[in-house]
Amino acid sequence: MSLGYFHFDNKSLGRFIGLFLFVTTLMGISSNKSYGQATLSVQGILKKANGTALEDGNYKITFRIYPLNSPPNINGALWTEEIPDVDLNGGIYSVVLGKIEPLALPFNEEYELGVQLETAPEMSPRIQLTSAPYALALRGTTNQFPSAGLVLADNLRVAEGVLARAGAPGLSGANKNGYGMIGNNDTGVFSTAYGKVSLFVNNVEKLEATGTGVTIYGSLTATSAGANSINLYNNGSISYSTTSNEVFQDWRLADVDDLGSHDGWLSYSPNGQNTGWNNSTPAGQPCLCNGGVYSGNLLQPSANNQVLKKMYDIPGNWSQVKVKFKYYFFDTWDFGQADMGFAGFATDASGTAFKVGWSSIRDGLQANGNFNNSTAIGATNIGGLSDKADHSVAVEMTARRDGNFTAFWVFIGAALNENDEHYAVGPIEVWVR
């Protein structure tokens, strides 16, 4: 590395005599703290007017950076750093600029360096900063990384992410926010708001991803090539609603009452009938009972002639509804008699247009003495009498949609002729398609 030569009058350090050469090293610039701030290494030689080196010792030297060809005064300096104790040995000094005053210049234009020794006037002419040889690789034949203008790279690997301005792409990518495609710069990935990234096609947003989920605009076609399959993990379900004419072709789970609470179910007492199917005034909440192992939470009305009712409202485009639940028979349901469990659909709590979707005349397991609790088999009751083994059946009933209405009522009850006969209902699922 070459050195800068400065000549001074022996009597005064303030009178500049001559300057031959001054060369700087390449700067290292980084915005990441792990790399340190930008610095600039400078070396030079200070000589007296007679050509001999200035005496050894420590001197105060002030360095300033200006735009190239600035007026010969110090008022236009872009950056100034004063080093109070520069060591001079045989007239040679070596300093690293930017350690005292951060060298926060963009270096997007040409600069020149001014040097002032002690209180003498700044030396003239100033020295133009030039590139180190390795820096020329930044402006190579194919790889070009200028401080301003188009950046070209044969292969680009981003280590810690890329910062892009937020905003929609604009017509034909006019705003150039995000990442578009050459020749089709309104198609690509763009950030339209904080915490949001969107996929645009011909300036139309097709997919939006945020911290809470992904939204697709328009229709989605999922295809599987060859032996590949499409899987939903993490026990995911499909929530579906639309105002258009698309139809989800298979059954989808629309609602689940797991009976951790009453989930909106109420009991209704008889109104001129032996069951409460035609009464619109609720009698209260049913018992939220626990049926123990293999049964879990159950709904049981306080009287066996009460009917359990709930209104569901399932949005979207569907034509059929399916309700699934467990129905429990307690105690001495009469074998071959009129005791019956039932469930169905209605348009309101009064039972308007009530249609029975399921019914069953069941015999209690106690009809076979082998299932009495007193026997060695030890069948356990769920509710009601402790010496009778209760049982359940999986119920599934379906109905057509009522016109364009999304709401419907589900009724579940029993027609029983003895007070020691009871029923209960397990978790309820509603499916539509």
URWOZI-V846731 format. One record per residue. N is the residue number from 1. SS is DSSP state (A for helix, B for strand, O for the rest). Layout:
# URWOZI-V846731
[[N;SS] [N;SS]]
This chain:
# URWOZI-V846731
[[1;O] [2;O] [3;O] [4;B] [5;B] [6;B] [7;B] [8;B] [9;O] [10;O] [11;O] [12;O] [13;O] [14;O] [15;O] [16;B] [17;B] [18;B] [19;B] [20;O] [21;O] [22;O] [23;O] [24;B] [25;O] [26;O] [27;O] [28;B] [29;O] [30;O] [31;O] [32;O] [33;A] [34;A] [35;A] [36;O] [37;O] [38;O] [39;B] [40;B] [41;B] [42;B] [43;B] [44;B] [45;B] [46;B] [47;B] [48;B] [49;O] [50;O] [51;O] [52;O] [53;B] [54;O] [55;O] [56;O] [57;B] [58;B] [59;B] [60;B] [61;B] [62;B] [63;B] [64;B] [65;B] [66;B] [67;B] [68;O] [69;O] [70;O] [71;O] [72;O] [73;O] [74;A] [75;A] [76;A] [77;O] [78;O] [79;B] [80;B] [81;B] [82;B] [83;B] [84;B] [85;B] [86;B] [87;B] [88;B] [89;B] [90;O] [91;O] [92;B] [93;B] [94;B] [95;B] [96;B] [97;B] [98;O] [99;O] [100;O] [101;O] [102;O] [103;O] [104;O] [105;O] [106;O] [107;O] [108;O] [109;O] [110;O] [111;B] [112;B] [113;B] [114;B] [115;B] [116;B] [117;B] [118;O] [119;O] [120;O] [121;O] [122;O] [123;O] [124;O] [125;O] [126;O] [127;B] [128;B] [129;O] [130;O] [131;O] [132;O] [133;A] [134;A] [135;A] [136;A] [137;A] [138;A] [139;B] [140;O] [141;O] [142;O] [143;O] [144;B] [145;O] [146;O] [147;O] [148;O] [149;O] [150;O] [151;O] [152;B] [153;O] [154;O] [155;O] [156;O] [157;O] [158;O] [159;O] [160;O] [161;O] [162;O] [163;O] [164;O] [165;O] [166;O] [167;O] [168;O] [169;O] [170;O] [171;A] [172;A] [173;A] [174;O] [175;O] [176;O] [177;O] [178;O] [179;B] [180;B] [181;B] [182;O] [183;O] [184;B] [185;B] [186;B] [187;B] [188;B] [189;B] [190;B] [191;B] [192;B] [193;B] [194;O] [195;O] [196;B] [197;B] [198;B] [199;B] [200;B] [201;B] [202;O] [203;O] [204;B] [205;B] [206;B] [207;B] [208;B] [209;B] [210;B] [211;O] [212;O] [213;B] [214;B] [215;B] [216;B] [217;O] [218;O] [219;O] [220;O] [221;O] [222;O] [223;O] [224;O] [225;O] [226;O] [227;O] [228;O] [229;O] [230;O] [231;O] [232;O] [233;O] [234;O] [235;O] [236;O] [237;O] [238;O] [239;O] [240;O] [241;O] [242;O] [243;O] [244;O] [245;O] [246;O] [247;O] [248;O] [249;O] [250;O] [251;O] [252;B] [253;B] [254;B] [255;B] [256;B] [257;B] [258;O] [259;O] [260;O] [261;O] [262;O] [263;O] [264;O] [265;O] [266;B] [267;B] [268;B] [269;O] [270;O] [271;O] [272;O] [273;O] [274;O] [275;O] [276;O] [277;O] [278;O] [279;O] [280;O] [281;O] [282;B] [283;B] [284;B] [285;O] [286;O] [287;B] [288;B] [289;B] [290;B] [291;O] [292;O] [293;O] [294;O] [295;O] [296;O] [297;B] [298;B] [299;B] [300;B] [301;O] [302;O] [303;O] [304;O] [305;O] [306;O] [307;B] [308;B] [309;B] [310;B] [311;B] [312;B] [313;B] [314;O] [315;O] [316;O] [317;O] [318;O] [319;O] [320;B] [321;B] [322;B] [323;B] [324;B] [325;B] [326;B] [327;B] [328;B] [329;B] [330;B] [331;B] [332;O] [333;O] [334;O] [335;O] [336;O] [337;O] [338;O] [339;O] [340;B] [341;B] [342;B] [343;B] [344;B] [345;B] [346;B] [347;O] [348;O] [349;O] [350;O] [351;O] [352;O] [353;O] [354;O] [355;B] [356;B] [357;B] [358;B] [359;B] [360;B] [361;O] [362;O] [363;O] [364;O] [365;A] [366;A] [367;A] [368;O] [369;A] [370;A] [371;A] [372;O] [373;O] [374;O] [375;O] [376;O] [377;O] [378;O] [379;O] [380;O] [381;O] [382;O] [383;O] [384;O] [385;O] [386;O] [387;O] [388;O] [389;O] [390;O] [391;B] [392;B] [393;B] [394;B] [395;B] [396;B] [397;B] [398;B] [399;B] [400;B] [401;O] [402;O] [403;O] [404;O] [405;O] [406;O] [407;B] [408;B] [409;B] [410;B] [411;B] [412;B] [413;B] [414;B] [415;B] [416;O] [417;O] [418;O] [419;O] [420;O] [421;B] [422;B] [423;B] [424;B] [425;B] [426;B] [427;B] [428;B] [429;B] [430;B] [431;B] [432;B] [433;O]]
